[in-house]
């Protein structure tokens, strides 16, 4: 955190970089999104998978994966 309370560009990009990493690491079969938190403590993720049936009702499947990349 910068002295005026703002996050540097690198810190703000960490959640999106992590999401992209999970997509690539899973060989494009899953992505962890909606990462929230303070500093480097992240909570409350949502996981989208190709099947769209794992990890609860928030898994939007391929549509959710595509939505991430519209803003990344």
C-alpha positions in Angstrom: 0.0 0.0 0.0 1.3 3.4 -0.9 1.6 6.0 1.9 -1.6 7.7 0.8 -3.6 4.5 1.1 -3.8 3.6 -2.5 -2.7 0.2 -3.8 0.0 0.1 -6.4 -0.9 -1.2 -9.9 0.9 -4.5 -9.2 -1.2 -5.1 -6.1 -4.4 -4.3 -7.9 -3.6 -6.8 -10.6 -2.8 -9.7 -8.3 -6.4 -11.1 -8.2 -6.7 -11.0 -12.0 -3.3 -12.5 -12.5 -4.1 -15.3 -10.1 -7.4 -16.0 -11.9 -5.5 -16.1 -15.2 -2.9 -18.4 -13.7 -5.6 -20.8 -12.5 -7.1 -21.0 -15.9 -3.8 -21.8 -17.6 -2.7 -24.2 -14.8 -5.9 -26.2 -15.1 -5.3 -26.5 -18.8 -8.3 -24.2 -19.4 -10.7 -26.5 -17.5 -11.3 -24.2 -14.6 -10.8 -20.6 -13.3 -10.9 -19.1 -9.8 -12.6 -15.7 -10.0 -14.4 -13.2 -7.7 -11.3 -13.1 -5.5 -11.8 -10.5 -2.8 -9.7 -9.4 0.2 -7.4 -6.9 1.8 -3.7 -6.7 1.0 -2.5 -10.2 0.3 -5.3 -11.9 2.2 -7.8 -13.2 -0.4 -11.2 -14.8 0.4 -14.6 -15.7 -1.1 -13.5 -17.1 -4.4 -15.8 -18.5 -7.0 -14.8 -21.4 -9.3 -16.1 -21.8 -12.9 -15.4 -25.1 -14.6 -15.9 -26.4 -18.1 -18.5 -28.9 -16.8 -20.3 -26.2 -14.9 -21.5 -28.6 -12.3 -18.9 -28.5 -9.6 -18.4 -26.1 -6.7 -22.0 -25.0 -6.2 -24.6 -22.8 -7.9 -22.2 -19.9 -8.6 -20.3 -22.0 -11.1 -21.4 -20.5 -14.4 -19.4 -22.9 -16.5 -17.9 -21.8 -19.8 -20.1 -18.7 -19.7 -18.5 -17.6 -16.5 -15.1 -18.3 -17.8 -15.8 -16.2 -20.9 -17.2 -13.3 -18.8 -13.9 -13.1 -16.9 -12.0 -12.6 -20.1 -14.3 -9.8 -21.3 -12.8 -7.7 -18.5 -9.3 -9.1 -18.2 
